[in-house]
Amino acid sequence: MILRYLDFHSYGFRKKNVSFLIKLPIAKDTWLFNCTEGSQFNFLNQDLKINNLSKIIIPDLHINSLSGLLGLLSTLNLVGRIKSLHIYAPIEIKYYLDLGKKYSRTNFSYVLYIHVLRTGLIVNQYGYRIYALKLSGYYEFLVVQSEQYGTFSLEKAKANNLLPGPIYGRLKKGCTFMTPDGYVLNGCDFTSSNYLGFQISCVFSSFYRKRLFNVLNKNNATLFF
């Protein structure tokens, strides 16, 4: 997984609100937090494939958080996007999008799904979970990666005369089997150590709050917008 500030090169940290993305190489998916002005330009400027964008997460309806949204959606339409796009935002975002399309007299060639933000789990996909926490008029987010199974050793499996099949996947998950002759096959003996996941907070205020501090204290990293 790749973590990156989308507008780092063009804006630095002079602006309070910046866009941040999560890129999942295996799934060829990109998830964008915030959609500041010039987001489509920054995608191209950093050699990112804009058509791999699958989720846009917007914490509030402040102009700094969505000033680049209509431009980005229009760019996706111009490049001929056909796969659906998911937007996670407060419920009023749909009125903003409807007015924007009416004013520009345009429609999108792809399906746009709007997910209303609420406190709790909002995304659970590809081994990653995103939780939303509502504060004073905006949301902050917690990104959690699940523990990853270690690499399965084909050499050890073949040495134990195991044929390729579903048993490989079960052993990789740490399951234990007993053969008809009483020999025990322990999944831990066929895989390397598991990779621990991580936890990242995406926050929009650096002011001290006890509730937020308790969450941040357990994280591997904290990203400020």
N, C-alpha and C positions, 0 to 999 in steps of 0.2 A: 504494500500500500504506500502511496506517495501523498504527503501532506504539503500544501503549498499555498502561500498568499498569492492570489491571482494578480492583484494590482501592485505588487511590490516594486517592480522595475519602473513603472510610470508615475507612481504616487509616493513611494516610500511609506513613511509612517506619519506624514504631515496631516493626513486626513484622519478624523476620528473613526470613521467607518471604512473598513476594507472588506474585500471579498476573499474567501478562503475556500479551497477545494480539497476533496479527497478523491484520489484516482486509484481505481482498482484494476491493476493490469490484467489479472486472470479473467475477470468478467468484462473487461474493456468498458467499464462504466466510470463516469465522473459525477460526483455529487458536489454541488455548489452551495455554500453558505453565504447569504447576502448577494445582492446583485447590483453593485454600485455602477455609477456612470462609466461607460466605456468598457464594460465587461467583455463584449464580443471582440473588441480590438485587442484586449489583453489576452484572450484565448489564442488569437492568431500570432500575437507578438511573442508568446512563449511556446510556440510550436505545439499547441495542444489541439487535438481533434475535437472541434466544437460539436460534431454530430454524436460523439460518445457521451455527451451530457444527458443524464437520465433523470436527475433529481435536482430541484432548486428549493432550498430551505430559507425562508425569510422570517426573521424574528419579530418584526413589527412593520407597520405601514408608514414609517418615517421615510421621507424622500431619499435620505441617504442610503436606505436599505433596498430600495427598489427603483431607483432612477434609471438603471440600465436594463430593467426587465423587458420592457416593450421592444427596445432595440435588439436585445438578444433573441427574443422570440421571433421577431421579424427576420433576423439574419438566418435563423434555423429554417424559416419558411423559404427564404431565397435560395438556400443551398439544397433544397429539395428533400428535406427531412420527411420521412413517412412513419417512423416508429414513434410511439407515444412518449409524452413527457409528463413527469409528476412534479407538482408544485405543492409545498407544504408551507402554509401561511395562515394568518388570521382570516376569519371568514369574509371580511370585507374586501379581500383581494379580488374576488370575482367581479365586484362592481367596478373596480379600477381597470381590470382587463376588458370588461365589456365596453366601458367608455373609451378606452384606448383604441379598441378595434373599430368602434363606431366613428371616432374622430378621424382615424387614418383610412377608413373605408377599406379594411382588409380583413381577411380570415386566414386561419392557419391551416396548412395542408395536413397536419398531423393532429392526433387526439391529445387534448390537454386535460389532465386529471388534476383537480384541486382537492387537496387534503387539508381539512381544518385542523390547525394546531390545538392540542390539548395537553395538559400535563400527563406525562407517562410515556410509554413506548410508542414511537411513531414509525420507525423503520426497523425491520428485522430481515436482513438479506445478506447472503454470501458470508455468513459468519460474523457480521457486524450488526450491532444494535445501536440505535440513536434514541435517546430519551430527551424529552422536552420538559423544561421546568419554567413555569410561568411566574414572573415577578411583576414589577410595577409597569404594566402596559406593554411588556415585551417578553420574549422567551430567551432562555439560555439553554445550551444543549450539552449533553454528555454522550460521547462516542465510545463504545465498548467493543473491543475485539475479543472473540471467544478464544479459548485455548485451542491451539492447533496440534493435531496428531503428528507424531514424529514420522520420519521417513521409513517406509517398509523395506526390509531387506529381502530381495528376491533370492539372493544366494543362500541365505539361511533357510528359506522356505523350500528351495529345491534340494538342499542337503538333507532335509527331513522328509523328502519324497512327497511333498505336497503339490498337488496339481493346481494350476490357476483356476480360480473360481471365486464364489462369494466368501469362502473361508478366508481369503486374503484380506478382504475388507473388514471382516469381524476381528481378525487377529490384530490389524492395525489399530482398531479401537480399544485394544487391550483385553479382549475376551479370552477365556481359557477353555480349552477343549481336552477331552480324554479320548484317546484312540481305543479301538476294541481290545488291544492287548494291554491296556492300562497305562500307556505312556501319556503324560500330561504335556499339552502344548500351551504355553503361556504367551499371550500376545506381547507382553513386555519384552520377551526375549527376541522378538522378530522386528522390533522397531527401535529407532533412536529415541532419545528423550523428547517429550512433548515441548512445544514452544508456548511459553506463557503469553497470554494476550496482553492488551494494554487498555488504558482508560485515559481519555482526553476530554478536557472541558473546553467548551467554546463559550466565552463570556463576553458581555458587552459593557461591563462596568468594573472598574478596579476598586470601587469603594468597598470597605469592609462590611460584610454581613455575616452573621453567625451561621445562618443556614447555608450560605454559599461556601463559607470557609470549611465547614464540615465535609462538603463534597470535594472541594479542591484538595484537601489534605490526603485523600486516598488516590489521587490521580498520578499518572506518569508525566503528564504535561498539561499546561494550561495555555490556551490561545486567546488573546484579547483582540476584540474588534473595535 
